[in-house]
């Protein structure tokens, strides 16, 4: 989808938590209220209440940012669009992404339906049923691993060029995040040597077999950053809902990698429920090791996002051992 240059005034929160919003953000509507809402580590967010041309009322969620905004907002729009297409009740409906024409510095936005949410971890059964359905029914447009546009994990660019080999795709993804982490936090010889062993030995040993001996690994659409801060309960329906996606077509088990991190609250019951819908990929005896490998990317993202955090790098090196 091409970039939409919306005619908007400068978007600035004021003392009463509201801000001026040009009618160009949402065409054919009258803005009744626009107020800061929610939280994001990399962007600003708001709830917008409007009256549509037919007199009905509607609420939208707006996210905007400056630094790296184009890739972030376009990537999130396309990620959420693909997920919503497969599971409309599971994902807020995306409407637009674009650029604030009159804003300085250049500011890009993403707009979707607003959903009243309860910040609560979804129950395993309905949550994993919807997630597994997306993994099972999604079809890569190229039959390969990757995504249609570049997107970001938080504010970190993900290389999403298409590739037929999951080993090669995941290696490139991990190496790019590692390079960004070194750039952010500085060199460390032992750390870099340990990572080279992972790339040279561990990744091929664990990922080559899933596409060996005639095995076909289906590229599945994954949310890409599925932890409890990006999942909640729709207060109107009581059903699970997910958001803030950085999607691409991957090995479906990659989605579960972040659940193995100690700070994540998705637990054994979610793993068990998911694997009751989709069994581990063969060779089954390696699935637990694969789920221990995939969190490495999420841990790198955390170290990039929160540089110089005490003991974080030491913990990561230990996880490479």
C-alpha positions in Angstrom: 0.0 0.0 0.0 1.4 3.4 -1.0 2.2 6.0 1.6 -0.8 8.2 2.5 0.2 11.9 3.1 -2.5 13.0 5.5 -3.0 16.7 6.0 -2.6 16.9 9.8 -1.6 19.6 12.2 1.2 19.1 14.6 0.2 16.5 17.1 1.2 17.6 20.6 -0.3 16.5 24.0 -1.3 19.4 26.2 -2.1 19.7 29.9 -5.5 18.1 29.8 -4.1 15.1 27.8 -5.9 16.0 24.6 -4.3 17.3 21.4 -5.4 19.0 18.2 -6.0 16.6 15.3 -6.7 17.6 11.8 -9.7 16.2 10.1 -7.4 14.8 7.3 -6.4 11.9 9.5 -9.8 10.4 9.3 -11.7 11.6 6.2 -15.5 12.1 6.1 -15.7 12.3 9.9 -15.9 14.9 12.7 -13.4 14.5 15.5 -15.1 14.6 18.9 -12.1 13.8 21.1 -8.4 13.0 20.7 -6.5 12.1 23.8 -3.2 10.4 24.7 -3.9 6.7 25.5 -1.8 3.6 26.2 2.0 3.3 26.1 4.7 2.5 23.7 8.5 2.4 24.1 9.1 3.7 20.6 6.1 5.9 19.6 3.3 8.0 20.9 -0.3 6.7 21.0 -3.8 8.1 21.2 -7.5 7.2 21.2 -9.6 9.2 18.7 -13.4 9.4 18.9 -15.2 10.5 15.8 -18.7 11.0 14.3 -18.9 9.5 10.9 -20.8 11.0 8.0 -23.8 8.8 8.7 -24.0 10.0 12.3 -22.6 6.9 13.9 -19.8 7.1 16.4 -16.4 5.3 16.0 -13.2 5.0 18.0 -9.7 4.6 16.5 -6.3 3.9 17.9 -3.5 6.1 16.5 0.2 5.5 16.8 2.9 7.9 15.4 6.6 8.4 15.5 9.5 10.3 13.9 12.7 8.3 13.9 12.5 5.4 11.5 8.7 6.0 11.3 8.1 5.1 7.7 9.3 1.6 8.0 7.8 1.1 11.5 4.3 2.3 10.6 4.2 0.7 7.1 5.5 -2.5 8.5 3.0 -2.6 11.4 0.1 -1.8 9.0 1.0 -4.6 6.7 1.7 -7.0 9.6 -1.7 -6.3 11.2 -3.5 -6.4 7.8 -2.3 -9.9 7.1 -3.1 -11.1 10.6 -6.5 -9.5 10.6 -7.4 -11.0 7.2 -6.9 -14.5 8.7 -8.5 -13.8 12.1 -10.6 -10.7 12.3 -11.8 -11.1 15.9 -8.2 -11.7 17.1 -6.6 -8.6 15.6 -7.8 -5.0 15.6 -8.8 -3.9 12.0 -6.0 -1.7 10.4 -7.2 1.3 8.4 -4.3 3.3 7.2 -0.6 4.3 7.6 1.0 7.4 6.2 2.8 10.7 6.8 1.6 13.8 8.6 2.0 16.4 5.8 2.5 19.4 7.9 4.4 18.0 10.8 8.0 18.9 11.4 10.0 16.7 11.9 8.6 14.2 9.4 6.1 12.0 11.3 4.5 8.8 10.2 1.4 7.2 11.7 -0.6 3.9 11.9 -4.4 3.9 12.4 -6.6 0.9 13.5 -9.8 0.2 15.3 -9.7 1.0 19.0 -10.7 -1.9 21.3 -11.3 -1.6 25.0 -8.9 -4.2 26.5 -8.3 -5.8 29.8 -4.6 -6.1 30.5 -4.8 -9.8 31.3 -3.0 -12.9 29.9 -5.5 -14.7 27.6 -6.6 -18.2 28.7 -4.5 -20.9 26.8 -7.4 -22.6 25.0 -9.0 -19.7 23.0 -5.7 -17.9 22.6 -3.8 -20.9 21.2 -6.7 -22.0 19.1 -6.7 -18.6 17.2 -2.9 -18.5 17.0 -2.7 -22.1 15.6 -5.4 -21.3 13.1 -3.3 -18.4 11.7 -0.2 -20.6 11.5 -2.2 -23.4 9.8 -4.2 -21.4 7.3 -1.7 -18.7 6.3 0.1 -19.1 2.9 3.3 -17.4 2.0 2.7 -15.5 -1.3 6.1 -16.8 -2.5 6.2 -20.1 -0.7 9.3 -18.9 1.0 10.3 -17.3 4.4 10.1 -13.5 4.7 7.6 -10.8 4.3 6.1 -8.4 1.7 7.7 -5.3 3.2 10.5 -4.5 5.7 9.2 -4.1 9.2 10.6 -3.6 12.7 10.8 -5.4 16.0 10.2 -2.4 18.2 12.4 0.1 16.4 14.9 -2.5 15.1 14.8 -3.2 11.3 14.1 -6.8 10.4 15.6 -8.1 7.2 12.6 -9.7 5.5 13.9 -10.6 2.0 12.4 -13.9 0.8 14.4 -17.1 1.2 13.6 -20.8 0.6 15.8 -22.0 3.5 14.6 -21.4 7.1 18.2 -22.0 8.3 19.5 -19.2 6.1 16.6 -16.9 6.9 16.9 -17.3 10.6 20.7 -17.0 10.5 20.5 -13.7 8.6 17.9 -12.4 11.1 19.9 -13.3 14.1 23.2 -12.0 12.7 21.6 -8.7 11.8 20.3 -8.3 15.4 23.7 -9.3 16.8 25.5 -6.7 14.7 23.1 -4.0 15.9 23.6 -5.1 19.5 27.4 -4.9 19.1 27.0 -1.4 17.6 24.8 -0.4 20.5 26.7 -1.9 23.4 30.2 -2.2 22.1 32.5 -5.1 21.3 33.3 -8.0 23.7 35.6 -10.7 22.3 34.4 -13.7 24.3 30.8 -12.9 23.5 31.4 -12.5 19.8 33.4 -15.8 19.7 30.5 -17.6 21.4 28.0 -16.2 19.0 30.2 -17.4 16.0 29.9 -20.9 17.4 26.1 -20.6 17.5 26.0 -19.4 13.9 28.5 -21.9 12.5 27.4 -25.0 14.5 24.3 -24.7 16.6 21.9 -23.2 14.1 22.6 -25.7 11.3 22.4 -28.6 13.7 19.0 -27.6 14.9 17.4 -26.0 11.8 18.8 -27.9 8.8 17.0 -31.2 9.9 13.5 -29.6 9.6 14.0 -29.3 5.9 16.1 -32.4 5.4 15.3 -35.9 4.2 12.4 -34.8 2.1 10.7 -32.8 4.9 8.7 -29.8 3.9 8.5 -26.9 6.3 5.5 -24.7 5.7 6.2 -20.9 6.1 3.6 -19.7 8.6 2.6 -16.2 9.3 3.7 -15.3 12.8 2.9 -12.3 14.9 6.6 -11.9 15.5 6.6 -10.4 19.0 4.0 -12.3 20.9 4.4 -11.7 24.6 1.9 -10.6 27.3 2.4 -6.9 26.6 1.1 -7.5 23.1 -1.9 -9.6 24.0 -5.0 -8.8 26.1 -8.7 -9.5 26.4 -11.4 -7.7 24.4 -13.7 -6.3 27.2 -16.7 -6.3 24.9 -16.4 -10.0 23.8 -14.2 -11.6 26.5 -12.1 -13.0 23.6 -8.3 -12.8 23.2 -6.8 -10.0 21.1 -3.2 -9.4 19.9 -1.6 -6.2 18.5 1.7 -4.4 17.9 2.8 -7.1 15.4 6.1 -7.4 13.5 4.9 -10.3 11.3 6.7 -12.4 8.7 6.4 -16.0 7.3 8.5 -18.3 9.5 8.7 -21.7 11.1 5.6 -21.7 13.3 7.6 -22.7 16.4 9.5 -19.4 16.2 6.4 -17.7 17.5 6.8 -19.7 20.8 10.5 -18.8 21.3 9.8 -15.7 23.3 7.6 -17.7 25.7 10.7 -19.6 26.9 12.3 -16.4 28.2 12.2 -16.2 32.0 10.6 -12.8 32.1 7.6 -13.9 29.9 4.4 -15.0 31.6 3.1 -17.4 28.9 3.7 -20.7 30.5 3.5 -24.5 30.2 -0.2 -24.5 29.8 0.1 -22.3 26.7 2.8 -24.6 25.2 0.7 -27.7 25.9 -2.5 -26.1 24.4 -0.6 -24.9 21.3 1.0 -28.3 20.7 -2.4 -30.0 21.0 -3.4 -28.0 17.9 -0.1 -28.3 16.0 2.4 -31.0 16.8 6.2 -30.2 17.0 8.0 -30.3 13.7 10.1 -33.4 13.0 12.6 -34.3 14.2 10.5 -34.1 17.3 13.4 -34.9 19.6 14.9 -31.5 18.8 11.9 -29.3 19.3 12.9 -28.3 22.8 16.3 -27.3 21.6 14.8 -25.2 18.8 12.5 -23.4 21.3 15.7 -22.6 23.3 17.4 -21.3 20.2 14.6 -18.9 19.0 14.6 -16.7 22.1 18.2 -15.5 21.3 16.7 -13.1 18.8 14.3 -11.7 21.3 17.0 -11.3 23.9 19.1 -9.4 21.5 16.2 -7.1 20.8 15.9 -6.4 24.5 19.6 -5.6 24.8 19.4 -3.2 21.8 16.3 -1.5 23.2 17.6 -1.1 26.7 21.4 -0.7 26.3 23.8 -1.0 29.2 21.2 -2.8 31.4 23.1 -4.5 34.2 23.9 -8.2 33.8 21.8 -8.5 30.6 24.8 -9.3 28.4 26.2 -11.7 30.9 22.9 -13.6 31.0 22.9 -13.7 27.2 26.4 -15.2 27.0 25.4 -17.8 29.5 22.4 -18.7 27.3 24.8 -19.3 24.4 26.8 -21.9 26.4 
